[in-house]
């Protein structure tokens, strides 16, 4: 019965006015191909999200990344998304499988699987990342990465290379529900130190990586885009993901 919670997307979800563009603030350029699981998700004409590879033919991203806005493809093995680098792979998406109880008003269950049309070739530049078995603890230092905007005290500019930044897991009371769309501690994680003026954000769908595992998914934040932000807890969905992977054998 749990498999019914992840269903192929067959209707067009309403656009989310609150979905925010990603931003790496105070971060730095990642070492090329040091995060081989990262995927640049291209949606229709001009749309994009981020995701991460968990099986040769399966990506995880956020459910609010409305992939029915057009044909969707994955760019894997890229450091600079505008350069045809050696070893990068572009694969079209076969099925979009959002959580069956995703709520586009509160971002509850903001998780989606994307099944690729064929397997990726696992190489030094394209690889998978393991899922967590338990939740990450408050105070842990983790990291996010994205192809997005960079901001400093004097400059904001687009970047075509993968950027990364460290983030701290905060206590739940730092993300009150009146500011964060009915924040649900059981399925959401509060991340990012609000005492820092120039905080860090990553594009929707990307992973929060702790101890080499994809613990959480970038979900949403306040309209002013300041820290902290809200991530979806992957650990709450691992059993469901595994059952879905078995059903959709590569």
matplotlib code that plots the C-alpha trace (Angstrom):
import matplotlib.pyplot as plt

x = [0.0, 2.9, 3.7, 0.5, 2.1, 4.5, 2.5, 3.4, 2.5, -0.3, -1.7, -0.2, 0.4, -0.3, 2.8, 4.2, 4.6, 6.7, 9.2, 12.5, 15.5, 18.6, 21.6, 24.9, 25.9, 29.3, 30.2, 33.0, 33.5, 33.4, 36.3, 35.4, 33.5, 33.8, 30.1, 29.4, 25.8, 24.7, 22.2, 21.1, 17.4, 16.3, 12.6, 11.0, 12.4, 14.4, 13.2, 15.5, 15.9, 18.6, 18.6, 20.8, 21.4, 20.6, 20.5, 21.8, 18.3, 16.8, 17.1, 15.6, 14.4, 11.7, 8.1, 7.5, 9.9, 7.0, 8.4, 5.2, 6.0, 7.8, 10.2, 12.6, 16.2, 19.1, 22.6, 25.1, 28.8, 28.9, 31.0, 30.3, 26.8, 27.5, 30.6, 30.4, 32.8, 34.3, 32.4, 29.1, 25.8, 22.4, 19.5, 15.8, 13.3, 10.8, 8.6, 8.0, 6.9, 6.0, 4.8, 1.1, 0.4, 2.6, 0.9, 1.8, 0.5, 2.6, 5.4, 4.5, 6.1, 8.2, 10.0, 9.8, 11.6, 12.6, 13.1, 15.5, 14.9, 18.0, 20.8, 23.6, 27.2, 28.8, 32.2, 34.6, 32.3, 28.9, 28.0, 25.4, 25.0, 23.7, 20.5, 20.5, 19.3, 18.6, 18.1, 20.9, 21.3, 20.9, 24.2, 25.7, 27.6, 26.6, 26.9, 24.9, 25.9, 24.3, 24.8, 23.3, 23.9, 26.7, 26.5, 29.1, 28.9, 29.7, 28.5, 25.8, 26.4, 25.4, 27.8, 28.0, 30.2, 29.1, 29.3, 29.2, 28.8, 28.6, 25.4, 24.4, 21.4, 19.3, 16.8, 13.1, 12.1, 14.2, 11.7, 8.3, 5.3, 3.9, 7.0, 7.6, 4.3, 3.3, 6.7, 6.4, 9.4, 8.6, 9.3, 11.2, 14.6, 15.6, 19.0, 21.2, 22.4, 20.2, 23.0, 24.9, 23.9, 25.1, 23.5, 23.6, 20.9, 20.9, 18.5, 15.4, 15.8, 19.4, 20.7, 21.9, 25.0, 26.0, 28.7, 28.6, 24.8, 21.9, 20.1, 17.7, 16.3, 16.2, 12.5, 11.6, 12.3, 11.0, 10.2, 13.2, 15.4, 17.4, 18.4, 17.3, 15.6, 13.5, 14.6, 12.7, 13.9, 14.9, 15.2, 11.4, 11.0, 13.8, 11.5, 9.0, 11.8, 13.3, 9.9, 9.3, 12.8, 12.0, 8.7, 10.5, 13.4, 16.1]
y = [0.0, 2.4, 2.3, 4.2, 7.2, 7.6, 7.8, 8.8, 12.5, 12.7, 16.2, 19.6, 21.0, 24.7, 26.9, 27.8, 31.5, 30.9, 28.5, 30.4, 30.5, 29.0, 30.9, 30.0, 32.8, 32.9, 29.6, 28.7, 26.8, 23.0, 20.9, 19.7, 16.4, 16.0, 15.5, 13.0, 12.4, 16.0, 16.5, 19.6, 19.0, 20.9, 21.5, 22.6, 25.9, 27.7, 25.9, 24.0, 22.3, 20.1, 16.5, 13.6, 10.1, 7.2, 4.4, 4.2, 5.1, 7.0, 10.6, 12.2, 15.8, 18.0, 17.5, 21.2, 21.0, 20.9, 18.6, 18.6, 22.1, 20.5, 17.7, 17.0, 15.9, 15.3, 16.7, 14.5, 14.7, 18.5, 21.0, 23.9, 23.5, 25.6, 23.7, 20.3, 18.7, 15.3, 12.6, 14.5, 12.7, 14.0, 11.6, 12.3, 11.5, 8.6, 9.0, 11.7, 10.1, 12.7, 11.7, 11.0, 13.2, 16.2, 19.5, 22.4, 24.9, 23.7, 21.7, 18.6, 15.5, 17.6, 14.7, 13.2, 10.4, 10.8, 7.6, 8.0, 6.5, 4.5, 3.8, 6.2, 5.0, 5.2, 6.8, 9.1, 12.0, 10.3, 8.3, 7.6, 8.8, 6.6, 7.4, 7.8, 5.3, 7.8, 11.6, 14.0, 15.6, 19.2, 21.1, 18.9, 20.7, 19.5, 20.9, 21.8, 22.5, 24.1, 25.8, 29.1, 32.6, 33.7, 36.6, 38.5, 41.7, 43.7, 41.5, 39.2, 37.4, 34.2, 31.3, 28.4, 26.2, 24.1, 26.0, 24.5, 25.8, 24.4, 24.7, 24.0, 22.0, 24.2, 23.4, 23.1, 26.3, 28.3, 27.5, 28.5, 27.4, 30.9, 31.8, 28.6, 27.3, 25.0, 23.7, 20.0, 18.8, 15.1, 15.5, 18.7, 20.0, 23.5, 24.4, 27.5, 29.9, 33.1, 35.0, 35.1, 38.0, 36.4, 33.0, 30.1, 28.6, 25.9, 25.2, 23.3, 19.5, 19.4, 17.3, 18.3, 16.0, 14.9, 12.2, 11.3, 10.6, 12.6, 13.3, 16.0, 17.8, 21.6, 22.5, 26.1, 29.2, 32.6, 35.2, 37.2, 34.1, 34.5, 31.6, 29.3, 27.3, 24.2, 20.8, 17.6, 14.7, 11.9, 9.4, 9.5, 8.2, 5.6, 2.6, 4.0, 4.8, 1.3, -0.3, 2.0, 1.2, -2.5, -1.9, 0.1, -2.2, -0.8]
z = [0.0, 0.6, -3.1, -3.7, -2.1, -5.0, -8.2, -11.8, -12.3, -14.8, -14.2, -14.3, -10.9, -10.3, -10.5, -7.1, -6.6, -3.5, -5.1, -4.8, -7.1, -5.7, -4.3, -2.9, -0.5, 1.1, -0.6, -3.1, -6.3, -5.7, -6.8, -10.3, -10.3, -6.5, -6.3, -9.1, -7.9, -8.6, -11.5, -13.3, -14.1, -17.3, -17.4, -20.7, -22.0, -19.3, -16.2, -13.9, -10.6, -9.0, -8.1, -7.1, -8.5, -6.2, -8.9, -12.5, -13.7, -10.8, -9.5, -6.4, -6.4, -4.9, -5.7, -6.2, -9.2, -11.7, -14.4, -16.4, -17.6, -20.6, -21.6, -18.8, -19.0, -16.6, -17.1, -15.2, -14.7, -15.3, -13.5, -15.9, -17.3, -20.4, -21.5, -23.3, -20.8, -21.3, -19.4, -18.9, -19.8, -20.8, -20.3, -20.8, -18.0, -18.5, -15.5, -12.9, -9.6, -6.9, -3.5, -3.7, -0.7, -1.6, -0.6, -2.8, -0.2, 2.8, 0.9, 3.0, 1.4, -1.0, -2.6, -6.1, -8.0, -11.6, -13.6, -16.5, -20.0, -19.7, -17.2, -16.8, -17.2, -13.8, -14.1, -12.2, -13.1, -12.7, -9.6, -7.0, -3.4, -0.6, 1.4, 5.2, 7.7, 10.4, 10.9, 11.1, 14.6, 15.5, 15.3, 12.6, 9.9, 6.4, 2.9, -0.2, -3.8, -6.8, -10.1, -9.3, -8.1, -5.8, -3.4, -1.4, 0.5, -2.7, -5.6, -6.8, -10.1, -11.9, -12.1, -14.5, -12.3, -9.3, -6.0, -2.5, 1.0, 4.6, 6.5, 10.2, 11.2, 13.5, 16.2, 15.1, 17.0, 14.5, 11.8, 13.3, 11.3, 11.0, 8.9, 7.2, 5.7, 8.6, 9.3, 10.3, 12.4, 11.7, 8.0, 7.7, 8.8, 9.7, 8.2, 8.2, 10.9, 10.9, 12.8, 9.6, 7.3, 4.1, 4.4, 2.0, -0.2, -2.8, -5.7, -5.1, -5.2, -4.3, -1.4, 2.0, 2.4, 5.8, 6.3, 2.6, 2.5, 1.0, 4.3, 3.1, 0.0, -0.5, -0.2, 0.7, 2.7, 3.7, 1.0, 1.9, 1.3, 4.5, 6.7, 7.9, 5.2, 5.2, 3.8, 3.4, 5.6, 3.2, 6.1, 6.5, 2.9, 2.6, 3.0, 0.5, -2.0, -1.8, -2.4, -5.4, -6.8, -6.5, -8.4, -11.1, -11.7, -13.9]

ax = plt.figure().add_subplot(projection="3d")
ax.plot(x, y, z, "-o")
ax.set_aspect("equal")
plt.show()
